[in-house]
Amino acid sequence: MAGSLPRIGAAEFDGDRLSLPGTVAVAFLADWCPFCRRFEPEFVALDPGTAYRRVVADLTSEESPLWDRFRVEIVPTVIVYRDGREIFRRDGIAGRGLARRDLEAIDAAARSP
C-alpha cells in the first residue's frame, strides 16, 4: 500500500515510539485487507499539523507478534497513545472496516488535551 507515513513491521516496531512525550496515532493495517487499502490513504491525508504523530504498523504477516502485543483482532485498528498511555482505540468492524466518522473520532481524540 502506498503512503507517506512511516510503515513499520514487528522487527522495526519500537515501543519507545509510543512512550515519547506527546501523542501518536498508530494504524494497524495489512496489505491483504481491502478495508485497510481503502482506509490508509484517508489516514495518511489527515492534516495533524504539529498536534500528533502518525505511524502505520504493518500486520501483513498473519504471524506478526504485533497482533497479540497490541490485542488487535481485526484490521484496520487505530490506537492513540499520549505520553506512552493508550487514550483511545477504534477497532474496525468485520465486513466494514473503519469509516469517515471513525477517522474523525480518531483525529478528535488525538487532538484533545
C-alpha positions in Angstrom: 0.0 0.0 0.0 1.2 3.4 -0.8 1.6 6.1 1.8 3.8 8.8 3.1 3.8 7.7 6.7 6.4 5.6 8.4 5.4 1.9 7.9 6.9 -0.5 10.4 6.7 -4.2 10.9 7.3 -6.3 14.0 11.1 -6.2 13.6 11.3 -2.4 13.4 8.5 -1.7 15.8 10.0 0.0 18.8 7.6 0.5 21.7 9.7 3.5 22.7 8.0 5.5 19.9 4.8 5.2 22.0 6.4 6.4 25.2 7.8 9.6 23.8 6.2 12.8 25.1 3.2 13.8 23.0 0.6 11.9 21.1 0.9 9.3 18.4 -1.8 7.5 16.4 -0.9 4.0 15.2 -2.9 2.5 12.4 -2.6 -1.3 12.3 -3.0 -2.3 8.7 -2.4 -5.3 6.4 -1.8 -5.3 2.6 -4.2 -8.2 2.1 -7.1 -6.3 3.8 -9.4 -4.4 1.3 -10.7 -2.2 4.2 -7.1 -1.3 5.1 -6.3 -0.4 1.5 -9.3 2.0 1.5 -8.5 3.4 4.9 -4.8 4.1 4.7 -5.0 7.0 2.1 -7.5 8.7 4.3 -5.4 8.2 7.4 -2.3 9.5 5.5 -4.3 12.5 4.3 -5.2 13.7 7.8 -3.6 17.1 8.4 -2.4 16.8 12.0 -0.1 19.8 11.8 2.0 19.6 14.9 -0.7 18.2 17.1 0.3 14.5 16.9 2.5 12.0 15.1 1.1 9.1 12.9 2.6 5.8 12.0 1.4 2.6 10.3 2.1 -0.8 11.9 2.3 -3.4 9.2 0.3 -6.5 10.0 0.5 -8.0 6.5 2.1 -11.1 8.1 -0.6 -13.0 9.9 2.2 -14.4 12.1 3.3 -10.9 13.3 3.7 -10.6 17.1 2.1 -7.2 16.9 -1.3 -8.8 16.6 -1.1 -10.2 20.2 1.1 -7.5 21.6 -1.5 -4.8 20.9 -4.6 -7.0 21.1 -5.5 -6.4 17.5 -8.3 -8.8 16.4 -9.4 -7.1 13.3 -7.8 -4.7 10.8 -7.8 -1.8 10.4 -7.4 -0.8 14.1 -6.1 2.5 15.3 -4.8 3.2 18.8 -3.9 6.6 20.0 -1.2 7.0 22.7 -0.4 10.0 24.8 2.8 10.1 26.7 3.0 6.3 26.4 -0.5 5.5 27.5 -3.4 4.3 25.4 -6.1 7.0 25.4 -8.3 5.9 22.5 -8.9 2.9 20.4 -11.0 2.3 17.4 -11.3 -1.3 16.1 -12.5 -2.0 12.6 -15.8 -3.8 12.1 -15.8 -7.1 10.3 -17.0 -6.7 6.8 -16.9 -2.9 7.1 -13.5 -1.7 8.4 -13.4 1.9 9.5 -15.5 4.8 8.1 -15.1 8.5 7.7 -16.8 9.1 11.1 -14.3 6.8 12.7 -11.4 8.8 11.2 -13.0 12.0 12.6 -13.2 10.4 16.1 -9.6 9.3 15.9 -8.5 12.7 14.9 -10.5 14.4 17.6 -9.2 12.1 20.3 -5.6 12.7 19.2 -6.1 16.5 19.2 -7.9 16.6 22.6 -6.0 18.0 25.5 
